[in-house]
Amino acid sequence: MALILFNKPYGVLCQFTDERTGPPRPTLAAYIDRPGLYPAGRLDLDSEGLLLLTDDGRLQARIADPRFKMPKTYLVQVEGDPDEAALAALRRGVRLKDGLTLPAEVERIDAPPLWPRDPPVRFRKSVPDCWIRLTIREGRNRQVRRMTAAVGYPTLRLVRWNIGDWALDGIAQGHWREA
Protein backbone atom coordinates (compact mmCIF):
# COMPACT_ATOMS: atom_id res chain seq x y z
CA MET A 1 0.00 0.00 0.00
CA ALA A 2 1.29 3.46 -0.92
CA LEU A 3 0.28 6.71 0.78
CA ILE A 4 1.69 10.00 -0.48
CA LEU A 5 1.41 13.38 1.27
CA PHE A 6 1.53 16.13 -1.36
CA ASN A 7 1.65 19.91 -0.86
CA LYS A 8 -0.64 20.99 -3.71
CA PRO A 9 0.11 24.43 -5.11
CA TYR A 10 -2.55 27.01 -5.95
CA GLY A 11 -3.95 26.49 -9.46
CA VAL A 12 -3.23 22.75 -9.72
CA LEU A 13 -6.08 20.33 -10.48
CA CYS A 14 -6.56 17.39 -8.09
CA GLN A 15 -6.41 14.91 -10.95
CA PHE A 16 -3.79 13.59 -13.34
CA THR A 17 -5.43 14.82 -16.56
CA ASP A 18 -7.35 17.94 -17.55
CA GLU A 19 -10.44 16.95 -19.53
CA ARG A 20 -11.58 20.54 -20.08
CA THR A 21 -11.28 22.07 -23.51
CA GLY A 22 -9.32 25.28 -23.69
CA PRO A 23 -5.87 26.11 -22.37
CA PRO A 24 -4.43 23.20 -20.35
CA ARG A 25 -4.24 23.61 -16.58
CA PRO A 26 -1.53 22.12 -14.34
CA THR A 27 -2.39 18.68 -12.95
CA LEU A 28 -0.92 16.24 -10.43
CA ALA A 29 0.99 14.60 -13.31
CA ALA A 30 3.41 17.56 -13.32
CA TYR A 31 4.43 16.72 -9.74
CA ILE A 32 3.88 13.00 -9.10
CA ASP A 33 5.08 10.24 -11.41
CA ARG A 34 3.77 7.16 -9.57
CA PRO A 35 1.22 5.04 -11.45
CA GLY A 36 -1.81 3.68 -9.64
CA LEU A 37 -2.24 6.52 -7.14
CA TYR A 38 -5.54 8.33 -6.69
CA PRO A 39 -6.40 11.40 -4.61
CA ALA A 40 -8.23 10.65 -1.36
CA GLY A 41 -10.54 13.65 -1.44
CA ARG A 42 -10.12 16.90 -3.31
CA LEU A 43 -8.83 20.42 -2.97
CA ASP A 44 -10.25 23.13 -5.20
CA LEU A 45 -8.12 24.68 -7.92
CA ASP A 46 -7.78 27.85 -5.81
CA SER A 47 -6.92 26.02 -2.56
CA GLU A 48 -3.48 24.84 -1.46
CA GLY A 49 -1.95 22.37 0.90
CA LEU A 50 -2.21 18.76 1.97
CA LEU A 51 -3.56 16.24 -0.51
CA LEU A 52 -3.31 12.53 0.23
CA LEU A 53 -2.90 10.05 -2.62
CA THR A 54 -3.08 6.27 -2.27
CA ASP A 55 -3.39 3.07 -4.25
CA ASP A 56 -5.60 1.52 -1.52
CA GLY A 57 -9.32 1.92 -2.31
CA ARG A 58 -10.41 1.20 1.26
CA LEU A 59 -8.06 3.81 2.71
CA GLN A 60 -9.13 6.28 0.02
CA ALA A 61 -12.78 5.81 1.03
CA ARG A 62 -12.01 6.13 4.77
CA ILE A 63 -10.20 9.43 4.16
CA ALA A 64 -12.64 10.95 1.67
CA ASP A 65 -16.06 9.66 2.77
CA PRO A 66 -17.83 12.19 5.05
CA ARG A 67 -19.43 9.31 7.00
CA PHE A 68 -16.09 8.70 8.71
CA LYS A 69 -15.89 12.37 9.86
CA MET A 70 -12.10 12.50 9.58
CA PRO A 71 -10.97 15.94 10.81
CA LYS A 72 -9.47 18.28 8.24
CA THR A 73 -7.69 21.40 9.46
CA TYR A 74 -7.27 24.51 7.33
CA LEU A 75 -5.28 27.71 7.76
CA VAL A 76 -7.60 30.37 6.41
CA GLN A 77 -6.85 33.99 5.62
CA VAL A 78 -10.12 35.91 5.71
CA GLU A 79 -11.04 39.41 4.68
CA GLY A 80 -11.83 41.50 7.74
CA ASP A 81 -11.27 40.83 11.42
CA PRO A 82 -13.77 38.22 12.68
CA ASP A 83 -15.44 39.07 15.96
CA GLU A 84 -16.28 36.52 18.65
CA ALA A 85 -19.88 36.25 17.37
CA ALA A 86 -18.64 35.10 13.94
CA LEU A 87 -16.25 32.57 15.48
CA ALA A 88 -19.01 31.31 17.80
CA ALA A 89 -21.32 30.84 14.79
CA LEU A 90 -18.67 28.67 13.09
CA ARG A 91 -18.32 26.65 16.32
CA ARG A 92 -22.10 26.03 16.42
CA GLY A 93 -22.50 25.24 12.73
CA VAL A 94 -23.48 27.55 9.90
CA ARG A 95 -26.60 27.40 7.74
CA LEU A 96 -25.62 27.04 4.07
CA LYS A 97 -27.86 26.47 1.03
CA ASP A 98 -27.32 22.72 1.41
CA GLY A 99 -28.11 22.67 5.14
CA LEU A 100 -26.50 23.24 8.51
CA THR A 101 -22.80 22.38 8.81
CA LEU A 102 -21.46 20.35 11.68
CA PRO A 103 -19.81 22.43 14.42
CA ALA A 104 -16.25 23.46 13.55
CA GLU A 105 -13.27 24.03 15.77
CA VAL A 106 -11.97 27.54 15.10
CA GLU A 107 -9.43 29.90 16.59
CA ARG A 108 -7.72 33.10 15.53
CA ILE A 109 -3.98 32.58 14.82
CA ASP A 110 -0.97 34.69 13.89
CA ALA A 111 -0.10 34.75 10.20
CA PRO A 112 1.58 31.39 9.58
CA PRO A 113 5.04 31.20 7.94
CA LEU A 114 3.79 29.92 4.57
CA TRP A 115 5.37 29.97 1.13
CA PRO A 116 4.37 32.91 -1.09
CA ARG A 117 1.30 32.29 -3.20
CA ASP A 118 1.47 32.77 -6.96
CA PRO A 119 -0.50 34.83 -7.80
CA PRO A 120 -0.42 36.71 -4.50
CA VAL A 121 -3.58 37.33 -2.50
CA ARG A 122 -4.97 40.76 -3.30
CA PHE A 123 -4.09 43.33 -0.68
CA ARG A 124 -6.27 46.31 0.24
CA LYS A 125 -4.95 48.94 2.63
CA SER A 126 -8.45 49.88 3.73
CA VAL A 127 -9.58 46.34 4.62
CA PRO A 128 -7.78 44.29 7.29
CA ASP A 129 -7.34 40.56 7.06
CA CYS A 130 -6.93 37.86 9.67
CA TRP A 131 -5.85 34.21 9.89
CA ILE A 132 -7.91 31.49 11.54
CA ARG A 133 -7.37 27.76 12.05
CA LEU A 134 -10.56 25.89 11.17
CA THR A 135 -11.20 22.16 11.60
CA ILE A 136 -14.21 20.48 10.00
CA ARG A 137 -15.39 16.87 9.93
CA GLU A 138 -17.32 16.85 6.67
CA GLY A 139 -16.37 17.80 3.15
CA ARG A 140 -19.01 19.64 1.20
CA ASN A 141 -18.08 21.43 -1.99
CA ARG A 142 -16.13 24.64 -1.15
CA GLN A 143 -17.37 24.28 2.42
CA VAL A 144 -14.77 26.36 4.28
CA ARG A 145 -15.11 29.24 1.81
CA ARG A 146 -18.90 29.14 2.09
CA MET A 147 -18.76 28.98 5.91
CA THR A 148 -16.49 32.01 6.31
CA ALA A 149 -18.56 33.98 3.78
CA ALA A 150 -21.77 33.05 5.63
CA VAL A 151 -20.46 34.71 8.80
CA GLY A 152 -19.34 37.80 6.86
CA TYR A 153 -15.62 37.12 6.34
CA PRO A 154 -14.80 35.89 2.83
CA THR A 155 -11.80 33.59 2.40
CA LEU A 156 -8.77 35.10 0.69
CA ARG A 157 -6.39 32.14 1.02
CA LEU A 158 -7.07 28.54 2.02
CA VAL A 159 -4.35 26.04 2.97
CA ARG A 160 -5.24 22.55 4.19
CA TRP A 161 -2.70 21.64 6.86
CA ASN A 162 -3.96 18.35 8.36
CA ILE A 163 -6.11 15.39 7.42
CA GLY A 164 -6.54 13.24 10.50
CA ASP A 165 -3.05 12.63 11.90
CA TRP A 166 -1.31 13.43 8.61
CA ALA A 167 0.20 16.93 8.40
CA LEU A 168 1.94 19.13 5.88
CA ASP A 169 4.86 19.81 8.24
CA GLY A 170 8.16 19.91 6.37
CA ILE A 171 6.76 19.39 2.86
CA ALA A 172 7.60 22.26 0.50
CA GLN A 173 5.00 23.50 -1.95
CA GLY A 174 4.84 21.23 -5.02
CA HIS A 175 6.70 18.40 -3.21
CA TRP A 176 5.58 15.13 -1.66
CA ARG A 177 6.74 12.39 0.66
CA GLU A 178 5.60 8.91 1.55
CA ALA A 179 3.72 8.47 4.82
C-alpha positions as CSV (number, residue, x, y, z in Angstrom):
1,M,0.0,0.0,0.0
2,A,1.3,3.5,-0.9
3,L,0.3,6.7,0.8
4,I,1.7,10.0,-0.5
5,L,1.4,13.4,1.3
6,F,1.5,16.1,-1.4
7,N,1.6,19.9,-0.9
8,K,-0.6,21.0,-3.7
9,P,0.1,24.4,-5.1
10,Y,-2.5,27.0,-6.0
11,G,-4.0,26.5,-9.5
12,V,-3.2,22.8,-9.7
13,L,-6.1,20.3,-10.5
14,C,-6.6,17.4,-8.1
15,Q,-6.4,14.9,-10.9
16,F,-3.8,13.6,-13.3
17,T,-5.4,14.8,-16.6
18,D,-7.3,17.9,-17.5
19,E,-10.4,17.0,-19.5
20,R,-11.6,20.5,-20.1
21,T,-11.3,22.1,-23.5
22,G,-9.3,25.3,-23.7
23,P,-5.9,26.1,-22.4
24,P,-4.4,23.2,-20.3
25,R,-4.2,23.6,-16.6
26,P,-1.5,22.1,-14.3
27,T,-2.4,18.7,-12.9
28,L,-0.9,16.2,-10.4
29,A,1.0,14.6,-13.3
30,A,3.4,17.6,-13.3
31,Y,4.4,16.7,-9.7
32,I,3.9,13.0,-9.1
33,D,5.1,10.2,-11.4
34,R,3.8,7.2,-9.6
35,P,1.2,5.0,-11.4
36,G,-1.8,3.7,-9.6
37,L,-2.2,6.5,-7.1
38,Y,-5.5,8.3,-6.7
39,P,-6.4,11.4,-4.6
40,A,-8.2,10.7,-1.4
41,G,-10.5,13.6,-1.4
42,R,-10.1,16.9,-3.3
43,L,-8.8,20.4,-3.0
44,D,-10.3,23.1,-5.2
45,L,-8.1,24.7,-7.9
46,D,-7.8,27.8,-5.8
47,S,-6.9,26.0,-2.6
48,E,-3.5,24.8,-1.5
49,G,-1.9,22.4,0.9
50,L,-2.2,18.8,2.0
51,L,-3.6,16.2,-0.5
52,L,-3.3,12.5,0.2
53,L,-2.9,10.0,-2.6
54,T,-3.1,6.3,-2.3
55,D,-3.4,3.1,-4.2
56,D,-5.6,1.5,-1.5
57,G,-9.3,1.9,-2.3
58,R,-10.4,1.2,1.3
59,L,-8.1,3.8,2.7
60,Q,-9.1,6.3,0.0
61,A,-12.8,5.8,1.0
62,R,-12.0,6.1,4.8
63,I,-10.2,9.4,4.2
64,A,-12.6,10.9,1.7
65,D,-16.1,9.7,2.8
66,P,-17.8,12.2,5.1
67,R,-19.4,9.3,7.0
68,F,-16.1,8.7,8.7
69,K,-15.9,12.4,9.9
70,M,-12.1,12.5,9.6
71,P,-11.0,15.9,10.8
72,K,-9.5,18.3,8.2
73,T,-7.7,21.4,9.5
74,Y,-7.3,24.5,7.3
75,L,-5.3,27.7,7.8
76,V,-7.6,30.4,6.4
77,Q,-6.9,34.0,5.6
78,V,-10.1,35.9,5.7
79,E,-11.0,39.4,4.7
80,G,-11.8,41.5,7.7
81,D,-11.3,40.8,11.4
82,P,-13.8,38.2,12.7
83,D,-15.4,39.1,16.0
84,E,-16.3,36.5,18.6
85,A,-19.9,36.3,17.4
86,A,-18.6,35.1,13.9
87,L,-16.2,32.6,15.5
88,A,-19.0,31.3,17.8
89,A,-21.3,30.8,14.8
90,L,-18.7,28.7,13.1
91,R,-18.3,26.7,16.3
92,R,-22.1,26.0,16.4
93,G,-22.5,25.2,12.7
94,V,-23.5,27.6,9.9
95,R,-26.6,27.4,7.7
96,L,-25.6,27.0,4.1
97,K,-27.9,26.5,1.0
98,D,-27.3,22.7,1.4
99,G,-28.1,22.7,5.1
100,L,-26.5,23.2,8.5
101,T,-22.8,22.4,8.8
102,L,-21.5,20.4,11.7
103,P,-19.8,22.4,14.4
104,A,-16.3,23.5,13.6
105,E,-13.3,24.0,15.8
106,V,-12.0,27.5,15.1
107,E,-9.4,29.9,16.6
108,R,-7.7,33.1,15.5
109,I,-4.0,32.6,14.8
110,D,-1.0,34.7,13.9
111,A,-0.1,34.8,10.2
112,P,1.6,31.4,9.6
113,P,5.0,31.2,7.9
114,L,3.8,29.9,4.6
115,W,5.4,30.0,1.1
116,P,4.4,32.9,-1.1
117,R,1.3,32.3,-3.2
118,D,1.5,32.8,-7.0
119,P,-0.5,34.8,-7.8
120,P,-0.4,36.7,-4.5
121,V,-3.6,37.3,-2.5
122,R,-5.0,40.8,-3.3
123,F,-4.1,43.3,-0.7
124,R,-6.3,46.3,0.2
125,K,-5.0,48.9,2.6
126,S,-8.5,49.9,3.7
127,V,-9.6,46.3,4.6
128,P,-7.8,44.3,7.3
129,D,-7.3,40.6,7.1
130,C,-6.9,37.9,9.7
131,W,-5.9,34.2,9.9
132,I,-7.9,31.5,11.5
133,R,-7.4,27.8,12.0
134,L,-10.6,25.9,11.2
135,T,-11.2,22.2,11.6
136,I,-14.2,20.5,10.0
137,R,-15.4,16.9,9.9
138,E,-17.3,16.8,6.7
139,G,-16.4,17.8,3.2
140,R,-19.0,19.6,1.2
141,N,-18.1,21.4,-2.0
142,R,-16.1,24.6,-1.2
143,Q,-17.4,24.3,2.4
144,V,-14.8,26.4,4.3
145,R,-15.1,29.2,1.8
146,R,-18.9,29.1,2.1
147,M,-18.8,29.0,5.9
148,T,-16.5,32.0,6.3
149,A,-18.6,34.0,3.8
150,A,-21.8,33.0,5.6
151,V,-20.5,34.7,8.8
152,G,-19.3,37.8,6.9
153,Y,-15.6,37.1,6.3
154,P,-14.8,35.9,2.8
155,T,-11.8,33.6,2.4
156,L,-8.8,35.1,0.7
157,R,-6.4,32.1,1.0
158,L,-7.1,28.5,2.0
159,V,-4.3,26.0,3.0
160,R,-5.2,22.5,4.2
161,W,-2.7,21.6,6.9
162,N,-4.0,18.3,8.4
163,I,-6.1,15.4,7.4
164,G,-6.5,13.2,10.5
165,D,-3.0,12.6,11.9
166,W,-1.3,13.4,8.6
167,A,0.2,16.9,8.4
168,L,1.9,19.1,5.9
169,D,4.9,19.8,8.2
170,G,8.2,19.9,6.4
171,I,6.8,19.4,2.9
172,A,7.6,22.3,0.5
173,Q,5.0,23.5,-2.0
174,G,4.8,21.2,-5.0
175,H,6.7,18.4,-3.2
176,W,5.6,15.1,-1.7
177,R,6.7,12.4,0.7
178,E,5.6,8.9,1.6
179,A,3.7,8.5,4.8
